């Protein structure tokens, strides 16, 4: 049954209802001891006419990272908008470690200058300050950039708020076929953009390394084919449409090659295509099913799912040594769909057993495994670019949603459409 389920996930995605709507975030489990921070509402020049609350966006970003506990606006003990108005003693008494203030000025029609300052309350000093030129269209992007700068200053890790996610939704109208959509959005679910609408399933979206394209599998012709879609121009290119299965695309770190699963020569195996000339190189040749390749950051090896042991397990394969695949997972009868952290030290994957499928991680140096979620149907994990969070598909009250968990398992949040379902997230390494 597990093999059948695995094949079903690998070949076709089925949903019930969904709409082209903003994903709403619900923090389901916070981290005790998260750093207290106050992001004071920014002072806004009335001439801007700006309604977007930058401070609220920054607070939300920092909260869903799990590392910070922003003070609610209603609990603010003061609302300074300039350094001279900051009373460090008062904020220290309130137990706030860091303070953010900012200002938005009008520089022309729908054009703004956005400034922010970050203060260390206990040291009583400003530790960061930036000024941005922005516009009404890009104001949320500016807010996410501010969040990234604050996150990096306080944690030493790059922020991942100003990136994007891709995902698949569907819509069922009574008496009509299901309508599938490939969409991209900001990491907080805002600014959704539909790249493709189809009456046939769409699956396995994956970002190019520079964030300019999304590759995916489409069944629009009735058969599976791999496409690449340019985010800016909307143009797309058919990458692979061989006889049989064309699935599980994965860009190489330099964007010049793509790993994929093809069955054109018999069983499903891993192939690598050089994209400029479409030359194929077969990487596995086995009676079993080899699929779901993911690249290591050095481009010298991949990890993939194989049933060669009788059940789906994760293997690694050097691309240049001619060595045989090396099995990585041994705990449990089902381990599949791996994603690799940006530093190549950890993989995340689906760990199954007893009809429950959960998200797990493995440290590749010591092979220690940690189960992060409760299931029962968690799948399609993908690391955030900075490696602090993992986004995955889950089910909540019978409804397909996206979810995210911190890599230590302590913080969780959920992203759901108000009136539909959503699956197969992919987190862009960069914002193009």
C-alpha positions in Angstrom: 0.0 0.0 0.0 2.8 2.4 0.8 4.4 1.9 -2.7 1.0 2.6 -4.3 0.5 5.7 -2.2 4.0 6.9 -3.1 3.4 6.4 -6.8 0.1 8.2 -6.6 1.8 11.2 -5.0 4.6 11.1 -7.5 2.4 11.0 -10.6 -0.9 12.9 -10.0 -2.2 15.4 -7.4 -5.9 15.5 -6.6 -7.7 18.2 -4.8 -11.3 19.2 -4.0 -12.0 23.0 -3.8 -9.9 26.1 -4.0 -10.0 29.7 -5.1 -7.4 32.2 -6.3 -7.1 33.9 -2.9 -4.6 35.1 -0.4 -3.1 32.4 1.9 -3.9 33.2 5.5 -1.3 32.5 8.2 -2.2 31.0 11.6 0.6 30.5 14.1 -0.2 27.2 15.7 2.7 26.7 18.0 5.1 29.3 19.3 8.5 29.0 20.9 8.8 29.6 24.6 11.6 32.1 25.2 11.4 33.8 21.8 13.2 37.2 21.8 10.8 40.0 22.8 10.8 42.8 20.2 8.5 45.8 19.7 7.9 47.1 16.2 6.2 50.5 16.7 3.7 51.6 14.0 5.7 53.8 11.5 5.1 57.5 11.3 3.4 58.0 7.9 3.3 61.3 6.0 -0.4 62.0 5.3 0.4 63.0 1.8 1.3 59.4 1.0 -2.2 58.2 1.4 -0.6 54.9 2.3 -2.8 52.3 4.0 -0.3 49.4 4.2 0.9 48.9 7.8 4.6 48.3 7.4 5.1 47.6 11.1 2.4 45.0 11.1 4.0 43.2 8.2 7.5 43.2 9.9 5.9 42.0 13.2 4.2 39.2 11.4 7.3 38.2 9.5 9.4 38.1 12.7 6.7 36.2 14.6 6.4 33.4 12.0 10.1 32.9 12.1 9.6 31.5 15.6 12.6 33.3 16.9 10.9 36.5 18.0 7.9 37.4 20.1 6.6 40.8 18.9 4.7 43.0 21.3 1.1 43.4 20.3 0.2 46.9 19.1 -2.4 47.3 21.8 0.3 46.5 24.4 2.8 49.2 23.3 3.9 51.2 26.3 4.9 54.1 24.0 5.0 54.9 20.3 8.3 56.7 19.5 8.9 57.7 15.9 12.4 59.3 16.4 15.5 58.3 18.3 15.1 61.1 20.8 11.7 59.8 21.8 13.0 56.3 22.8 13.1 55.8 26.6 15.3 52.8 27.0 14.6 52.4 30.7 10.8 52.1 30.1 11.2 49.5 27.5 13.7 47.6 29.6 11.2 47.5 32.5 8.6 46.2 30.0 10.9 43.3 29.2 11.6 44.3 25.5 15.0 43.4 24.1 14.8 45.2 20.8 12.8 48.1 19.4 12.0 49.1 15.8 10.8 52.5 14.7 10.3 53.9 11.3 8.9 56.6 9.0 7.3 56.9 5.6 7.7 60.1 3.6 6.1 61.0 0.2 8.6 61.7 -2.6 6.1 61.9 -5.4 2.9 60.3 -6.6 2.8 56.7 -5.1 6.5 57.1 -4.4 8.0 56.9 -0.9 11.1 57.1 1.2 10.9 54.4 4.0 13.3 54.6 6.9 13.7 52.3 9.9 15.9 52.0 12.9 16.6 49.0 15.2 17.6 49.6 18.8 19.2 47.3 21.4 17.2 48.3 24.4 19.6 46.9 27.1 22.6 48.4 25.5 20.7 51.7 24.9 21.9 52.2 21.4 20.9 52.0 17.7 22.3 48.9 16.0 20.9 49.2 12.5 19.2 51.7 10.3 18.3 51.8 6.6 16.5 54.0 4.1 14.6 52.7 1.0 13.0 54.2 -2.0 9.8 52.4 -2.6 6.4 52.7 -4.3 2.8 51.7 -3.6 3.3 48.6 -5.7 6.4 47.4 -3.9 5.7 48.6 -0.4 5.1 45.0 0.9 8.4 44.0 -0.6 10.1 46.9 1.2 8.6 45.7 4.5 9.9 42.1 3.9 13.3 43.6 3.2 13.2 45.4 6.5 12.3 42.1 8.2 15.2 40.4 6.5 17.7 43.0 7.7 16.4 42.9 11.3 16.5 39.1 11.3 20.0 38.9 10.0 21.3 41.5 12.4 19.8 39.8 15.4 20.4 36.1 14.4 23.4 36.2 12.1 21.4 34.3 9.5 20.1 35.7 6.3 16.4 36.5 6.3 14.0 34.6 4.0 10.9 36.9 4.2 11.5 38.7 0.9 11.4 35.5 -1.2 8.5 33.7 -2.8 6.7 30.4 -2.7 5.1 28.4 -5.5 2.2 26.0 -5.0 -0.7 24.2 -6.6 -4.4 24.8 -6.0 -7.5 23.5 -7.7 -11.1 24.6 -8.1 -14.2 22.4 -8.4 -17.3 24.0 -9.9 -20.4 21.8 -9.7 -21.0 20.1 -13.0 -17.5 21.1 -14.4 -14.1 19.5 -14.3 -11.6 20.4 -11.6 -9.6 23.5 -12.6 -5.9 23.4 -11.5 -3.7 26.4 -11.0 0.0 26.9 -10.5 0.5 30.0 -8.4 3.3 32.0 -6.8 3.1 34.4 -3.9 5.1 36.2 -1.2 6.1 33.9 1.7 3.2 35.4 3.8 0.7 34.4 1.1 0.1 37.9 -0.3 0.4 39.0 -3.9 -0.7 35.7 -5.4 0.0 35.4 -9.2 -1.4 32.6 -11.4 1.1 31.2 -13.8 -1.0 28.5 -15.4 -4.6 27.3 -15.3 -5.5 23.8 -16.6 -8.3 21.2 -16.6 -5.6 18.6 -16.1 -3.3 18.1 -13.0 -0.3 20.3 -12.4 2.3 19.1 -10.0 5.9 19.3 -8.6 6.6 23.0 -8.9 10.3 23.9 -8.3 12.1 27.3 -8.5 15.2 28.0 -10.6 18.2 29.0 -8.4 17.8 32.7 -9.4 14.1 32.8 -8.8 13.2 33.8 -12.3 11.5 30.5 -13.4 9.4 27.7 -12.1 9.6 24.2 -13.5 6.6 21.9 -13.1 4.9 18.8 -14.4 1.7 19.3 -16.4 -0.8 16.7 -17.7 -2.5 19.2 -20.0 -2.0 17.0 -23.1 -3.3 14.0 -21.2 0.3 12.8 -20.6 3.0 14.1 -18.2 5.4 16.7 -19.5 8.0 19.0 -17.8 7.8 22.7 -18.5 9.8 25.8 -17.4 7.8 29.0 -16.9 9.4 32.5 -16.9 7.9 34.5 -14.1 8.4 37.9 -15.7 7.5 37.2 -19.3 5.0 34.4 -18.8 6.7 32.5 -21.6 7.2 28.8 -21.1 9.3 26.0 -22.6 8.6 22.3 -22.8 11.7 20.6 -21.3 10.7 16.9 -21.4 7.8 15.0 -22.9 9.1 11.5 -23.5 7.0 8.4 -23.7 5.9 7.3 -20.2 6.6 9.3 -17.0 8.2 12.7 -17.1 8.3 13.9 -13.5 10.1 15.4 -10.5 12.1 18.2 -12.1 15.0 19.7 -10.0 17.3 22.5 -11.1 21.0 22.2 -10.5 22.5 24.9 -8.2 23.9 26.8 -11.2 20.6 26.5 -13.2 22.3 24.9 -16.2 21.0 21.4 -15.7 17.9 19.7 -14.5 17.5 16.3 -12.8 14.2 14.5 -13.6 12.5 11.1 -13.5 11.9 9.5 -16.9 10.6 6.0 -17.8 11.3 6.3 -21.5 13.8 3.4 -21.3 11.7 1.1 -19.0 11.4 1.7 -15.3 11.4 5.2 -13.8 15.0 6.3 -13.4 16.9 9.5 -12.6 18.3 11.5 -15.6 20.1 14.8 -15.8 19.5 17.1 -18.8 21.9 19.9 -19.9 19.3 22.6 -20.6 21.0 24.5 -23.4 21.2 21.5 -25.7 18.7 19.1 -24.1 21.4 16.4 -23.8 20.4 13.6 -21.4 22.6 11.6 -19.0 21.1 8.6 -17.3 22.1 8.4 -13.7 20.4 5.3 -12.4 19.4 2.0 -14.0 17.5 -0.3 -11.8 14.3 -2.4 -11.8 13.0 -0.3 -8.9 11.5 3.1 -9.0 14.1 6.0 -8.7 12.6 9.4 -8.4 12.5 12.8 -6.6 16.1 13.9 -7.1 17.4 16.8 -5.1 20.8 18.4 -5.7 23.5 18.8 -3.1 24.9 22.4 -3.1 28.2 21.5 -4.6 26.4 20.0 -7.7 28.6 16.9 -7.4 25.9 14.6 -6.0 22.2 14.2 -5.5 19.8 12.5 -3.1 16.8 10.7 -4.4 14.0 8.3 -3.5 14.2 4.6 -4.5 12.2 1.5 -3.9 15.2 -0.8 -4.6 15.2 -2.0 -1.0 11.5 -3.0 -1.3 10.2 0.2 0.3 10.8 3.9 -0.5 14.0 5.1 1.0 16.4 8.0 0.5 19.7 7.4 -1.3 22.7 9.5 -2.3 24.6 9.3 -5.5 27.8 10.9 -6.6 27.5 12.2 -10.2 31.1 11.8 -11.2 32.6 8.8 -9.4 30.7 6.0 -10.9 29.9 4.7 -7.4 26.7 2.9 -6.6 23.9 4.7 -4.8 24.3 4.8 -1.0 21.3 4.3 1.2 20.8 7.1 3.8 17.6 6.2 5.6 17.0 3.0 7.5 14.5 3.9 10.2 11.0 3.1 9.1 9.4 1.6 6.0 8.8 4.8 4.1 11.2 7.7 3.7 10.8 9.8 0.5 10.7 13.2 -1.1 13.9 14.8 0.3 14.9 18.4 0.2 18.5 19.6 1.0 19.4 22.5 3.2 21.4 25.3 1.6 24.6 24.3 3.4 24.2 20.7 2.4 24.3 19.4 6.0 20.7 18.4 6.6 18.0 16.8 4.5 14.3 16.9 5.2 11.9 14.2 4.0 8.6 12.4 4.5 8.8 9.7 7.1 5.9 7.2 7.1 4.7 4.4 9.2 1.4 3.0 10.6 -0.6 5.1 8.1 0.9 8.3 9.3 3.3 10.5 7.3 5.3 13.1 9.0 8.1 15.6 8.2 11.6 14.6 9.5 15.2 15.8 9.2 18.5 14.0 9.1 21.9 15.3 9.9 24.0 13.9 7.1 27.2 13.8 9.2 26.0 11.7 12.1 22.8 10.3 10.5 20.6 11.3 13.4 16.9 11.7 12.5 14.4 14.0 14.1 10.6 13.9 13.5 9.2 17.4 13.4 5.5 17.1 12.8 2.5 15.0 14.0 1.0 14.0 10.6 -1.1 12.1 9.7 -0.6 13.3 6.1 2.4 15.7 5.8 4.3 15.7 2.6 6.3 17.8 0.0 8.8 19.4 2.5 11.0 22.2 1.2 13.7 24.2 3.2 13.6 27.9 3.5 16.6 29.5 1.8 18.2 30.2 5.2 17.5 26.7 6.5 15.5 27.9 9.6 12.1 26.7 8.5 10.6 23.9 6.4 7.4 24.4 4.4 5.3 21.4 3.6 1.8 20.2 2.6 -0.5 19.0 5.3 -4.2 18.4 6.2 -6.1 20.3 8.7 -9.7 19.2 9.6 -9.8 17.3 6.3 -8.6 20.2 4.3 -5.4 20.5 2.3 -3.2 23.3 3.6 0.4 24.5 3.6 2.3 24.5 6.9 5.7 25.4 8.1 7.8 24.1 11.0 11.1 25.4 12.4 14.0 23.0 11.9 14.1 22.3 15.7 10.4 21.5 15.6 9.4 24.1 18.2 7.5 26.6 16.0 4.7 25.8 13.6 2.4 27.9 11.5 -0.2 27.1 8.9 -1.1 28.8 5.6 -4.6 28.0 4.3 -7.0 29.3 1.6 -10.3 30.5 3.2 -12.4 28.5 0.8 -10.2 25.9 -0.8 -7.2 23.6 -0.7 -3.5 24.0 -1.6 -0.6 21.6 -2.1 3.1 21.1 -3.1 5.0 24.2 -1.9 8.3 25.2 -3.2 10.4 28.0 -1.6 12.4 30.2 -3.9 16.1 30.8 -2.9 15.9 34.3 -4.3 13.4 36.9 -5.3 13.8 37.8 -9.0 
